Amino acid sequence: MSAPPSPSTPPRTPSIELLKSILRSTLRIAIADGRVFLGTFVGTDKALNILLVNADEFRLGPGENPGGRYVGQLMVPWRLVKSIEMQADGVSDGEREEDGQGDGEGDGDGLYV
């Protein structure tokens, strides 16, 4: 007979297991004001805000700096998130273009799903 989980141990739900499986993955997050952040996912809080490290910020549009800037660590409020994409493991731009995916420009971002 096993002991019930202690109050400090969170239950193992499919949602929690999914979040754990994407820890340390590269995410691309687009937010409501048009900015895009590219960084390593390291967790969320109770309000589902997203924490990224080694992140870069990109502002898309005319007159903006398409090269982006390094912002380091940031917390993205869930209410601002428009889309989240995760970089697929082991797929280079060359493989993506050979498979007929992507725009063929080889932007160096890899494949996002």
OpenMM code with the backbone's topology and positions (N, CA, C; nanometers):
from openmm import Vec3, app, unit

residues = "MET SER ALA PRO PRO SER PRO SER THR PRO PRO ARG THR PRO SER ILE GLU LEU LEU LYS SER ILE LEU ARG SER THR LEU ARG ILE ALA ILE ALA ASP GLY ARG VAL PHE LEU GLY THR PHE VAL GLY THR ASP LYS ALA LEU ASN ILE LEU LEU VAL ASN ALA ASP GLU PHE ARG LEU GLY PRO GLY GLU ASN PRO GLY GLY ARG TYR VAL GLY GLN LEU MET VAL PRO TRP ARG LEU VAL LYS SER ILE GLU MET GLN ALA ASP GLY VAL SER ASP GLY GLU ARG GLU GLU ASP GLY GLN GLY ASP GLY GLU GLY ASP GLY ASP GLY LEU TYR VAL".split()
positions = [
    Vec3(0.0828, -0.1167, 0.0000),
    Vec3(0.0000, 0.0000, 0.0000),
    Vec3(0.0884, 0.1245, 0.0000),
    Vec3(0.0690, 0.2134, -0.0942),
    Vec3(0.1522, 0.3328, -0.1014),
    Vec3(0.0857, 0.4489, -0.0283),
    Vec3(0.1690, 0.5362, 0.0212),
    Vec3(0.1186, 0.6530, 0.0942),
    Vec3(0.0656, 0.7564, -0.0041),
    Vec3(-0.0358, 0.8313, 0.0356),
    Vec3(-0.0868, 0.9364, -0.0527),
    Vec3(0.0199, 1.0434, -0.0724),
    Vec3(0.0150, 1.1156, -0.1867),
    Vec3(0.1166, 1.2187, -0.2108),
    Vec3(0.1095, 1.3267, -0.1029),
    Vec3(0.2258, 1.3780, -0.0676),
    Vec3(0.2292, 1.4846, 0.0328),
    Vec3(0.1735, 1.6133, -0.0279),
    Vec3(0.1266, 1.7056, 0.0553),
    Vec3(0.0683, 1.8299, 0.0038),
    Vec3(0.1642, 1.9108, -0.0819),
    Vec3(0.2958, 1.8956, -0.0619),
    Vec3(0.3931, 1.9722, -0.1406),
    Vec3(0.4171, 1.9112, -0.2787),
    Vec3(0.3726, 1.7885, -0.3018),
    Vec3(0.3907, 1.7231, -0.4305),
    Vec3(0.2679, 1.7474, -0.5184),
    Vec3(0.2860, 1.8178, -0.6324),
    Vec3(0.1701, 1.8404, -0.7187),
    Vec3(0.1231, 1.7104, -0.7831),
    Vec3(-0.0053, 1.7010, -0.8130),
    Vec3(-0.0551, 1.5796, -0.8788),
    Vec3(0.0021, 1.5674, -1.0194),
    Vec3(0.0173, 1.4467, -1.0661),
    Vec3(0.0712, 1.4228, -1.2006),
    Vec3(-0.0432, 1.4128, -1.2997),
    Vec3(-0.0830, 1.5257, -1.3540),
    Vec3(-0.1893, 1.5283, -1.4531),
    Vec3(-0.1274, 1.5298, -1.5920),
    Vec3(-0.2027, 1.4941, -1.6956),
    Vec3(-0.1481, 1.5001, -1.8320),
    Vec3(-0.0996, 1.6409, -1.8688),
    Vec3(-0.1672, 1.7438, -1.8230),
    Vec3(-0.1264, 1.8812, -1.8540),
    Vec3(0.0094, 1.9141, -1.7929),
    Vec3(0.0296, 1.8724, -1.6690),
    Vec3(0.1577, 1.8979, -1.6037),
    Vec3(0.2687, 1.8197, -1.6719),
    Vec3(0.2414, 1.6968, -1.7086),
    Vec3(0.3414, 1.6158, -1.7781),
    Vec3(0.3781, 1.6782, -1.9136),
    Vec3(0.2786, 1.7331, -1.9836),
    Vec3(0.3056, 1.8002, -2.1115),
    Vec3(0.3946, 1.9220, -2.0900),
    Vec3(0.3642, 2.0026, -1.9896),
    Vec3(0.4487, 2.1189, -1.9602),
    Vec3(0.5908, 2.0757, -1.9277),
    Vec3(0.6051, 1.9713, -1.8478),
    Vec3(0.7388, 1.9221, -1.8133),
    Vec3(0.8145, 1.8758, -1.9376),
    Vec3(0.7428, 1.8187, -2.0328),
    Vec3(0.8082, 1.7662, -2.1528),
    Vec3(0.8621, 1.8764, -2.2436),
    Vec3(0.8096, 1.9984, -2.2312),
    Vec3(0.8594, 2.1054, -2.3176),
    Vec3(0.9557, 2.2006, -2.2462),
    Vec3(0.9872, 2.1707, -2.1189),
    Vec3(1.0874, 2.2508, -2.0497),
    Vec3(1.2184, 2.2480, -2.1272),
    Vec3(1.2859, 2.3602, -2.1311),
    Vec3(1.4142, 2.3777, -2.2010),
    Vec3(1.4000, 2.3725, -2.3526),
    Vec3(1.2777, 2.3827, -2.4031),
    Vec3(1.2555, 2.3902, -2.5475),
    Vec3(1.2577, 2.5367, -2.5908),
    Vec3(1.2881, 2.5586, -2.7167),
    Vec3(1.2854, 2.6945, -2.7709),
    Vec3(1.1437, 2.7276, -2.8144),
    Vec3(1.0905, 2.8381, -2.7620),
    Vec3(0.9562, 2.8834, -2.7962),
    Vec3(0.9630, 3.0170, -2.8685),
    Vec3(0.8684, 3.0365, -2.9589),
    Vec3(0.8476, 3.1659, -3.0233),
    Vec3(0.7082, 3.2121, -2.9816),
    Vec3(0.7027, 3.3251, -2.9126),
    Vec3(0.5769, 3.3756, -2.8582),
    Vec3(0.5458, 3.5110, -2.9195),
    Vec3(0.4297, 3.5220, -2.9834),
    Vec3(0.3824, 3.6490, -3.0392),
    Vec3(0.2825, 3.7078, -2.9402),
    Vec3(0.2961, 3.8386, -2.9132),
    Vec3(0.2051, 3.9015, -2.8179),
    Vec3(0.1222, 4.0100, -2.8862),
    Vec3(0.0246, 4.0622, -2.8126),
    Vec3(-0.0782, 4.1509, -2.8659),
    Vec3(-0.0236, 4.2779, -2.9315),
    Vec3(0.0884, 4.3312, -2.8849),
    Vec3(0.1386, 4.4567, -2.9421),
    Vec3(0.2271, 4.4370, -3.0647),
    Vec3(0.2364, 4.3135, -3.1146),
    Vec3(0.3111, 4.2869, -3.2367),
    Vec3(0.4530, 4.2385, -3.2148),
    Vec3(0.4998, 4.2361, -3.0915),
    Vec3(0.6350, 4.1856, -3.0659),
    Vec3(0.6356, 4.0332, -3.0662),
    Vec3(0.7538, 3.9779, -3.0952),
    Vec3(0.7746, 3.8332, -3.0936),
    Vec3(0.8974, 3.8063, -3.0078),
    Vec3(0.8853, 3.7097, -2.9171),
    Vec3(0.9972, 3.6707, -2.8318),
    Vec3(1.0391, 3.5292, -2.8666),
    Vec3(1.1695, 3.5086, -2.8734),
    Vec3(1.2264, 3.3777, -2.9028),
    Vec3(1.3213, 3.3450, -2.7884),
    Vec3(1.2901, 3.2373, -2.7126),
    Vec3(1.3742, 3.2040, -2.5984),
    Vec3(1.3485, 3.0638, -2.5479),
    Vec3(1.4200, 3.0286, -2.4429),
    Vec3(1.4113, 2.8957, -2.3825),
    Vec3(1.3061, 2.8962, -2.2716),
    Vec3(1.2094, 2.8052, -2.2836),
    Vec3(1.1009, 2.7946, -2.1867),
    Vec3(1.1526, 2.7298, -2.0591),
    Vec3(1.1333, 2.7999, -1.9446),
    Vec3(1.1779, 2.7437, -1.8169),
    Vec3(1.0654, 2.7301, -1.7151),
    Vec3(0.9427, 2.7722, -1.7495),
    Vec3(0.8330, 2.7487, -1.6573),
    Vec3(0.7191, 2.8475, -1.6695),
    Vec3(0.6187, 2.8236, -1.5850),
    Vec3(0.5031, 2.9117, -1.5756),
    Vec3(0.4744, 2.9338, -1.4281),
    Vec3(0.3871, 3.0295, -1.4002),
    Vec3(0.3412, 3.0471, -1.2631),
    Vec3(0.1941, 3.0072, -1.2551),
    Vec3(0.1348, 3.0286, -1.1393),
    Vec3(-0.0038, 2.9863, -1.1200),
    Vec3(-0.0998, 3.0567, -1.2157),
    Vec3(-0.0677, 3.1812, -1.2548),
    Vec3(-0.1520, 3.2584, -1.3470),
    Vec3(-0.1217, 3.2250, -1.4937),
    Vec3(-0.0350, 3.1251, -1.5190),
    Vec3(0.0051, 3.0792, -1.6520),
    Vec3(0.0893, 3.1803, -1.7288),
    Vec3(0.1517, 3.2752, -1.6589),
    Vec3(0.2497, 3.3616, -1.7242),
    Vec3(0.3679, 3.2739, -1.7639),
    Vec3(0.4336, 3.3070, -1.8729),
    Vec3(0.5388, 3.2218, -1.9290),
    Vec3(0.6755, 3.2836, -1.9018),
    Vec3(0.7683, 3.2026, -1.8531),
    Vec3(0.9031, 3.2488, -1.8237),
    Vec3(0.9988, 3.1952, -1.9292),
    Vec3(1.0705, 3.2881, -1.9939),
    Vec3(1.1718, 3.2544, -2.0933),
    Vec3(1.3071, 3.3059, -2.0472),
    Vec3(1.4130, 3.2343, -2.0802),
    Vec3(1.5498, 3.2808, -2.0572),
    Vec3(1.6229, 3.2825, -2.1905),
    Vec3(1.7345, 3.3539, -2.1944),
    Vec3(1.8133, 3.3691, -2.3171),
    Vec3(1.7239, 3.4136, -2.4321),
    Vec3(1.6388, 3.5105, -2.4061),
    Vec3(1.5367, 3.5514, -2.5019),
    Vec3(1.5797, 3.6719, -2.5849),
    Vec3(1.5306, 3.6741, -2.7072),
    Vec3(1.5465, 3.7870, -2.7983),
    Vec3(1.4086, 3.8423, -2.8290),
    Vec3(1.4015, 3.9740, -2.8477),
    Vec3(1.2762, 4.0411, -2.8819),
    Vec3(1.2850, 4.0910, -3.0254),
    Vec3(1.1796, 4.0682, -3.1006),
    Vec3(1.1722, 4.1148, -3.2387),
    Vec3(1.0469, 4.1993, -3.2552),
    Vec3(1.0624, 4.3123, -3.3202),
    Vec3(0.9474, 4.3975, -3.3539),
    Vec3(0.9333, 4.3901, -3.5047),
    Vec3(0.8194, 4.3445, -3.5494),
    Vec3(0.7976, 4.3266, -3.6918),
    Vec3(0.7172, 4.4431, -3.7465),
    Vec3(0.7525, 4.4864, -3.8638),
    Vec3(0.6788, 4.5951, -3.9259),
    Vec3(0.7730, 4.6940, -3.9909),
    Vec3(0.7172, 4.7870, -4.0686),
    Vec3(0.8004, 4.8863, -4.1363),
    Vec3(0.8698, 4.9778, -4.0346),
    Vec3(0.9959, 5.0054, -4.0594),
    Vec3(1.0716, 5.0945, -3.9734),
    Vec3(1.1224, 5.0316, -3.8451),
    Vec3(1.0996, 4.9042, -3.8241),
    Vec3(1.1451, 4.8360, -3.7029),
    Vec3(1.2765, 4.7648, -3.7304),
    Vec3(1.3462, 4.7269, -3.6248),
    Vec3(1.4729, 4.6549, -3.6361),
    Vec3(1.4447, 4.5058, -3.6498),
    Vec3(1.4575, 4.4501, -3.7715),
    Vec3(1.4271, 4.3073, -3.7900),
    Vec3(1.5299, 4.2154, -3.7242),
    Vec3(1.6479, 4.2693, -3.6884),
    Vec3(1.7509, 4.1874, -3.6262),
    Vec3(1.7229, 4.1545, -3.4811),
    Vec3(1.6344, 4.2281, -3.4188),
    Vec3(1.5972, 4.2007, -3.2806),
    Vec3(1.7001, 4.2516, -3.1811),
    Vec3(1.6699, 4.2271, -3.0534),
    Vec3(1.7615, 4.2631, -2.9459),
    Vec3(1.7520, 4.1594, -2.8352),
    Vec3(1.8645, 4.1390, -2.7682),
    Vec3(1.8707, 4.0420, -2.6589),
    Vec3(1.8071, 4.1035, -2.5350),
    Vec3(1.7123, 4.0322, -2.4728),
    Vec3(1.6493, 4.0814, -2.3501),
    Vec3(1.6778, 3.9917, -2.2298),
    Vec3(1.7377, 3.8764, -2.2503),
    Vec3(1.7728, 3.7887, -2.1393),
    Vec3(1.6537, 3.7126, -2.0859),
    Vec3(1.6186, 3.7368, -1.9603),
    Vec3(1.5076, 3.6659, -1.8961),
    Vec3(1.3848, 3.7556, -1.8953),
    Vec3(1.2690, 3.6973, -1.9246),
    Vec3(1.1463, 3.7756, -1.9193),
    Vec3(1.0277, 3.6880, -1.8856),
    Vec3(0.9251, 3.7549, -1.8348),
    Vec3(0.7986, 3.6903, -1.8040),
    Vec3(0.6952, 3.7500, -1.8988),
    Vec3(0.6255, 3.6634, -1.9723),
    Vec3(0.5236, 3.7082, -2.0670),
    Vec3(0.3865, 3.6829, -2.0051),
    Vec3(0.3087, 3.7885, -1.9787),
    Vec3(0.1751, 3.7677, -1.9226),
    Vec3(0.0861, 3.6895, -2.0193),
    Vec3(0.0179, 3.5882, -1.9679),
    Vec3(-0.0658, 3.5016, -2.0507),
    Vec3(-0.1718, 3.5808, -2.1269),
    Vec3(-0.2262, 3.6860, -2.0674),
    Vec3(-0.3333, 3.7638, -2.1311),
    Vec3(-0.2860, 3.8357, -2.2570),
    Vec3(-0.1544, 3.8530, -2.2755),
    Vec3(-0.1017, 3.9206, -2.3942),
    Vec3(-0.0655, 3.8248, -2.5071),
    Vec3(-0.0599, 3.6959, -2.4777),
    Vec3(-0.0127, 3.5971, -2.5758),
    Vec3(-0.1149, 3.5771, -2.6874),
    Vec3(-0.0667, 3.5898, -2.8119),
    Vec3(-0.1493, 3.5628, -2.9296),
    Vec3(-0.1207, 3.4246, -2.9874),
    Vec3(0.0075, 3.3841, -2.9862),
    Vec3(0.0420, 3.2500, -3.0349),
    Vec3(0.1730, 3.2050, -2.9722),
    Vec3(0.1864, 3.0727, -2.9618),
    Vec3(0.3088, 3.0111, -2.9116),
    Vec3(0.3456, 2.8986, -3.0062),
    Vec3(0.4725, 2.8961, -3.0456),
    Vec3(0.5220, 2.7891, -3.1319),
    Vec3(0.6459, 2.7301, -3.0670),
    Vec3(0.6648, 2.5996, -3.0809),
    Vec3(0.7801, 2.5319, -3.0242),
    Vec3(0.8686, 2.4820, -3.1365),
    Vec3(0.9986, 2.4991, -3.1212),
    Vec3(1.0922, 2.4528, -3.2225),
    Vec3(1.1007, 2.3014, -3.2173),
    Vec3(1.0830, 2.2380, -3.3331),
    Vec3(1.0918, 2.0920, -3.3409),
    Vec3(1.2376, 2.0500, -3.3299),
    Vec3(1.2628, 1.9419, -3.2585),
    Vec3(1.3990, 1.8923, -3.2393),
    Vec3(1.4505, 1.8241, -3.3646),
    Vec3(1.5786, 1.8461, -3.3934),
    Vec3(1.6465, 1.7714, -3.4979),
    Vec3(1.6067, 1.8045, -3.6400),
    Vec3(1.5460, 1.9198, -3.6655),
    Vec3(1.5090, 1.9554, -3.8018),
    Vec3(1.5823, 2.0823, -3.8402),
    Vec3(1.6653, 2.0740, -3.9436),
    Vec3(1.7353, 2.1932, -3.9899),
    Vec3(1.6552, 2.2589, -4.1009),
    Vec3(1.6921, 2.3827, -4.1365),
    Vec3(1.6222, 2.4523, -4.2442),
    Vec3(1.6332, 2.3769, -4.3762),
    Vec3(1.7495, 2.3152, -4.4020),
    Vec3(1.7667, 2.2417, -4.5266),
    Vec3(1.6697, 2.1257, -4.5376),
    Vec3(1.6496, 2.0527, -4.4281),
    Vec3(1.5549, 1.9415, -4.4279),
    Vec3(1.4131, 1.9922, -4.4486),
    Vec3(1.3803, 2.1052, -4.3872),
    Vec3(1.2455, 2.1598, -4.3982),
    Vec3(1.2166, 2.1976, -4.5434),
    Vec3(1.3130, 2.2604, -4.6101),
    Vec3(1.2908, 2.3026, -4.7480),
    Vec3(1.2819, 2.1820, -4.8420),
    Vec3(1.3611, 2.0773, -4.8156),
    Vec3(1.3549, 1.9581, -4.8990),
    Vec3(1.2202, 1.8890, -4.8858),
    Vec3(1.1583, 1.8992, -4.7690),
    Vec3(1.0284, 1.8381, -4.7466),
    Vec3(0.9149, 1.9214, -4.8031),
    Vec3(0.9466, 2.0372, -4.8610),
    Vec3(0.8430, 2.1218, -4.9178),
    Vec3(0.7768, 2.2109, -4.8149),
    Vec3(0.8341, 2.2191, -4.6953),
    Vec3(0.7782, 2.3062, -4.5927),
    Vec3(0.8609, 2.4332, -4.5873),
    Vec3(0.8027, 2.5388, -4.5345),
    Vec3(0.8749, 2.6643, -4.5201),
    Vec3(0.8704, 2.7445, -4.6472),
    Vec3(0.9329, 2.8623, -4.6412),
    Vec3(0.9274, 2.9539, -4.7539),
    Vec3(1.0512, 2.9471, -4.8407),
    Vec3(1.1483, 2.8611, -4.8045),
    Vec3(1.2667, 2.8456, -4.8855),
    Vec3(1.3698, 2.9546, -4.8642),
    Vec3(1.3457, 3.0467, -4.7706),
    Vec3(1.4406, 3.1548, -4.7494),
    Vec3(1.5493, 3.1187, -4.6510),
    Vec3(1.5357, 3.0063, -4.5784),
    Vec3(1.6400, 2.9631, -4.4867),
    Vec3(1.6667, 3.0666, -4.3794),
    Vec3(1.5631, 3.1043, -4.3043),
    Vec3(1.5750, 3.2109, -4.2062),
    Vec3(1.6517, 3.1700, -4.0806),
    Vec3(1.6911, 3.0424, -4.0686),
    Vec3(1.7730, 2.9996, -3.9571),
    Vec3(1.6953, 2.9682, -3.8301),
    Vec3(1.5651, 2.9720, -3.8325),
    Vec3(1.4869, 2.9478, -3.7126),
    Vec3(1.4535, 2.8022, -3.6906),
    Vec3(1.4757, 2.7145, -3.7871),
    Vec3(1.4335, 2.5762, -3.7726),
    Vec3(1.2836, 2.5649, -3.7934),
    Vec3(1.2315, 2.4491, -3.7671),
    Vec3(1.0897, 2.4250, -3.7867),
    Vec3(1.0138, 2.4468, -3.6579),
    Vec3(0.9071, 2.5226, -3.6626),
    Vec3(0.8234, 2.5459, -3.5452),
    Vec3(0.6894, 2.4780, -3.5675),
    Vec3(0.6389, 2.4144, -3.4615),
    Vec3(0.5132, 2.3415, -3.4705),
    Vec3(0.4087, 2.4003, -3.3790),
] * unit.nanometer
topology = app.Topology()
chain = topology.addChain("A")
for resn in residues:
    res = topology.addResidue(resn, chain)
    for name in ("N", "CA", "C"):
        topology.addAtom(name, app.Element.getBySymbol(name[0]), res)
